[in-house]
Amino acid sequence: MNHRLSKQVLAYIGLASLCLVFSILLGWSVYGSRINHIFYDRFFRQRGAQTAGENIVIVAIDDATLSRYGALPLDRSLLARAIQQIQQARPRLVAVDLLLTDRSTPEADGDLEQALAGAAPVVLATALEAGSRGRWLLPLPEFVEKAAVLGHTHADPGSDGVNRQVLLAKQGDGQRYWALALECYRFLLGAPGEPVTETDRALEVAVDGQALAQAGEGGPAARDFPQGVARVPATRRGQRSLLINYAGGEGTFPQVSLASLLSEEGGAGQDRLRGKIVLLGVTAQATGDRLFTPFSAGLGMAGVEIHANILRTLLRENYLRPAGDFNIFLAVFGITLATAWVLARFQGLRLMGLLTGFGLMILLVPYRLFLAGQVWPAFSLLLPFGTTLLGCGAYQLFSARRKFTESEARRRRSQQQFEMAAHEIRSPLTAILGSSELLSRYPLDEAKRKQIVDLIYQESQRLGKLVERFLSVERLAAGEMELQRVAVNLVSVLERTVDRLRPLAERKQVRLIREDADAVSEMVIEADPELLEFAVSNLLTNAVKYSPAGSSVRYSLERQASRVAVHISDSGPGMTQEESSRVFGRFFRTEAAENSGTSGFGLGLAIAREIARHHGGDVMLETKPGAGSRFSIFLPAAPPSGTPRPDAQDKQGQVAR
């Protein structure tokens, strides 16, 4: 039982280890990352859109603007007028998501330069030029001079083209720029002149509490930063990337069309911009400035609105922090171990209930953590549960099937043995019943009565031996027969058995010959003398019974390194390979034995093997059809480890297997 339990435990441990390795390799692969991204995007859509707030407003160069003023790029004088209108509304900050790298007419460039010099600080956009040179596309020098600061507008799409994060720092051409939204955030914290402090785990942005207090509404408050520092969780190892906590899909943020701002109705638009953070950019669908986000469903989001989502994430400190690799590994390990334990420990409806609950928990917990700001790879957590369920579940199924097959085989074998035993018992019972009926119903002379009584006696003895042998096999197989271990001279046991069988051999004209050349007179082992003699007697009796007249039965003793052996060879008909594989089964008799006319129960060899095995040995067979058979009883030469010596048996009692 302990051996089977250990084997089963090792099997579950091995399968769980394989499932763990497979889950780690697949979960951290490119394919695993893509599926994790699918779950991540699904979490956004499941959560739904949130309130964008009233402090960020987008001035949109939308389809209506292009329809009225022509295709991009817009006339710079129009852009100058729009920025002047925005400045007149007295916003907190203006961010222009347009690349102002080319010159226009001197008058238009002058108008834009003058508009940028308004009361509200202006953050201008820059980007790295596509191609091998990696040159920064900077605004015209006069625009840079009037602007408060430059910020890059680069997206960081994943392998599937979805923008889930932004690189807060971008390096190229020997220069590095912070993201446009981060530069806006620095201005809103009141200390844009202070450098950003970089640590391994975050970016630290200085906060000027006095400046925030004077700024009034429309931005962060000093009370939100009691230590005077805002920490942005963009790690050095993650290349200063920040997960964007999108408020929703396109159109979540309030927008003012640039066309309406420039029209006679511009006054209403200015009212919506007063005291706000204004982002100016292109939202027209025909321009191609569209990027996919977790909320996208066939149509991307305008880049300026993505910047608005980044700035909102910074202002609200509504950060999404990815779980560390080590924590993910611990979770994967724990899920694998827990799933394997549940499969090994429980069965039936309770098992199904636990697995269902555990699976739902693994599916729901990453979403709940996502709502709390922690990003865990849902697929990487489901993977160990699924693989362990499949692997260990398949092993459990195969084990149950094997046990069922073995149980069914035992049932059929027991049924066959019962039928054989019933058949064997029926013959002597029939003879006894028939003879008893003759004695009771008919007057018989003394000679006939004596003949019938002798027949009843013989058949009763035969029936008793059959029952005794059958019970002996069952008790030995169940470990219920006790072994009386004492010092036994194996030579004496063998010679005593041979002497008892010699009359039978002489009647059959079979010679009993000892073969070992260096015949020893003593070979002491520890064994049960009665059972051992019974086993040797069974083998010798079979050898004499099935050897033809005029042949010989040869026997010998052999001492090996750790065991001794009794070899018995006959000159009988031998056996086929199929017969030799079944000959130690209960009630089995070979075809030659059945046809020989020699009586037998088919139990002797089964008893001999059980006796040998209970002594720590075995019975082996070498045979060929027509060439006789050689049976060998192997026994330990020394007592098995832990077996009491003969002189200790009086204290410890009988040794039972």
Sequence and secondary structure as in RCSB ss.txt:
>XXXX:A:sequence
MNHRLSKQVLAYIGLASLCLVFSILLGWSVYGSRINHIFYDRFFRQRGAQTAGENIVIVAIDDATLSRYGALPLD
RSLLARAIQQIQQARPRLVAVDLLLTDRSTPEADGDLEQALAGAAPVVLATALEAGSRGRWLLPLPEFVEKAAVL
GHTHADPGSDGVNRQVLLAKQGDGQRYWALALECYRFLLGAPGEPVTETDRALEVAVDGQALAQAGEGGPAARDF
PQGVARVPATRRGQRSLLINYAGGEGTFPQVSLASLLSEEGGAGQDRLRGKIVLLGVTAQATGDRLFTPFSAGLG
MAGVEIHANILRTLLRENYLRPAGDFNIFLAVFGITLATAWVLARFQGLRLMGLLTGFGLMILLVPYRLFLAGQV
WPAFSLLLPFGTTLLGCGAYQLFSARRKFTESEARRRRSQQQFEMAAHEIRSPLTAILGSSELLSRYPLDEAKRK
QIVDLIYQESQRLGKLVERFLSVERLAAGEMELQRVAVNLVSVLERTVDRLRPLAERKQVRLIREDADAVSEMVI
EADPELLEFAVSNLLTNAVKYSPAGSSVRYSLERQASRVAVHISDSGPGMTQEESSRVFGRFFRTEAAENSGTSG
FGLGLAIAREIARHHGGDVMLETKPGAGSRFSIFLPAAPPSGTPRPDAQDKQGQVAR
>XXXX:A:secstr
 HHHHHHHHHHHHHHHHHHHHHHHHHHTSHHHHHHHHHHHHHHHHHH      SSEEEEEE HHHHHHH SSS  
HHHHHHHHHHHHHT  SEEEE S   S   HHHHHHHHHHHTSSS EEEEEEE SSSS  EE   HHHHHHSSEE
EE   EE TTSBEEEEESEEEETTEEEEBHHHHHHHHHTT TTS  EE SS EEEE  HHHHHHH SSS  GGG 
TTSEEEE   TTTTTEEE     STT S EEEHHHHHSTTHHHHHHHHTTSEEEEEE  GGG  EEB TT SSS 
EEHHHHHHHHHHHHHHT   EE  HHHHHHHHHHHHHHHHHHHHH  HHHHHHHHHHHHHHHHHHHHHHHHTTEE
  HHHHHHHHHHHHHHHHHHHHHHHHHHHHHHHHHHHHHHHHHHHHHHHHHHHHHHHHHHHHHHHHS   HHHHH
HHHHHHHHHHHHHHHHHHHHHHHHHHHTT SEE  EEEEHHHHHHHHHHHHHHHHHHTT EEEE  SS  S  EE
EE HHHHHHHHHHHHHHHHHTS TT EEEEEEEE SSEEEEEEE  S    HHHHHHTTSTT   HHHHHTT   
 S HHHHHHHHHHHTT EEEEEE TTS EEEEEEEESS  TT   GGGHHHH  EE 
